Amino acid sequence: MRAMDVMTTNVITVSPDTPVQEIAKILSERSISGLPVVDAQNRLVGIVSEGDLLHRVEMGTDRRPDRRTGRRRSWWLDTVGSDEELARAYVKSHGRTARDVMTSEVTSVSETTELADIANLLETKRIKRVPVVRDGKLVGIVSRANLVRALAAAGSRLSTDTATDDRTIRQKLLAELRGQEWVHTWAADIIVRDGVVHIWVSDDRPEEERQALRVAAENIPGVRGVEEHIVPAPMIPPAF
């Protein structure tokens, strides 16, 4: 299987000028841990993760000297070897937009990258997600959760022909669902293996929507069956 078989295509993104507070709100409300940053042409220019927002002056978690001793409070700062890195840390903790806090050197893959290679990237780079790009433009994202769902849907090893057919089924189903106002299912929630469509649906979705998803899948040529996987709905923190 490749990135195109499991990736999320309707990716939530932000622009370089998106305020940090808005980014934090999106991460919280959407229960996600990172957001790609794209320019006006949808070119990938960076990514903002929860880790980029840990040390913020608003929360008093920024890295700064102790006023009593003048020594650096953080062991991390004791290991920093240059004023350049200290300045970068200051921008991370005080910056007001995505441009200031994002990681600009982003590891990315193409649509045809094998899942085995993606799994190795996530492990060796110690990251939770990797953007999928085509000609420098963002077309999707593959997370650890995508790989786990692919494993859950996996049966025996597929032949190349079968994998191609499954990919066609998935593309046709996503095309059918695209534009349907009742759809609240992401592309990453749909995986096809051996002609069987696996759909992950949160337990807060109405029965009618679940039935509509099943019908849409069953009407795609080549589909041998549909399996529904119910998962808990994301927790939305209460507003204060």
Secondary structure as UniProt FT lines:
FT   HELIX           3..6
FT   TURN            16..17
FT   HELIX           20..30
FT   STRAND          34..38
FT   TURN            40..41
FT   STRAND          43..49
FT   HELIX           50..53
FT   HELIX           57..59
FT   TURN            67..69
FT   HELIX           75..79
FT   HELIX           83..94
FT   HELIX           98..101
FT   TURN            111..112
FT   HELIX           115..125
FT   STRAND          129..134
FT   TURN            135..136
FT   STRAND          137..143
FT   HELIX           144..153
FT   HELIX           160..177
FT   TURN            178..179
FT   TURN            181..182
FT   HELIX           187..189
FT   STRAND          190..193
FT   TURN            194..195
FT   STRAND          196..202
FT   TURN            203..204
FT   HELIX           207..218
FT   TURN            221..222
FT   STRAND          225..231
//
